[in-house]
Amino acid sequence: MPISAISAVGSVDATAAATQAAGAGGTGGAAFGNALTGAIDDLQGLQGTSDRLAIQAVTGNLDDIHNATLASTRAQVTLELVAGVRNKAVDAFNEIMRMQA
C-alpha cells in the first residue's frame, strides 16, 4: 500500500487549508480553530478504530493484522502531529505574553 493511501493524516491538509484561509481573508482564526477541531475529532476516531482492532487482535477475532498495524500507526502519527501543533501554539502564546510584559 503506497504512502499516499494513508489518508488518515488528513489533518495536515486541513491545517494547510486553514493557513491559506488565514492569508486570504479575515476569518483565518476561525478557520484554523475549525481545522484543529477537525484534527482532534479525526484523532479520536483513529484511536477508537485502533483500540477496537487491538481488542480484536487480542481476542483472536482479527482477520488481518495488517489493518490493525496501520490503524495503530495512523493514530500514533496523528497524535504526534496534533501534539506538535499544540506545542507550537503554546510557545507562540507564551512569546506574545513575554512581548506584552
C-alpha positions, 0 to 999 in steps of 0.5 A: 500500500503506497504512502499516499493511501494513508489518508488518515493524516488528513489533518495536515491538509486541513491545517494547510487549508486553514493557513491559506484561509488565514492569508486570504481573508479575515476569518483565518482564526476561525478557520484554523480553530475549525481545522484543529477541531477537525484534527482532534475529532479525526484523532479520536476516531483513529484511536477508537478504530485502533483500540477496537482492532487491538481488542480484536487482535487480542481476542483472536477475532482479527482477520488481518493484522495488517489493518490493525498495524496501520490503524495503530500507526495512523493514530500514533502519527496523528497524535504526534502531529496534533501534539506538535501543533499544540506545542507550537501554539503554546510557545507562540502564546507564551512569546506574545505574553513575554512581548506584552510584559 
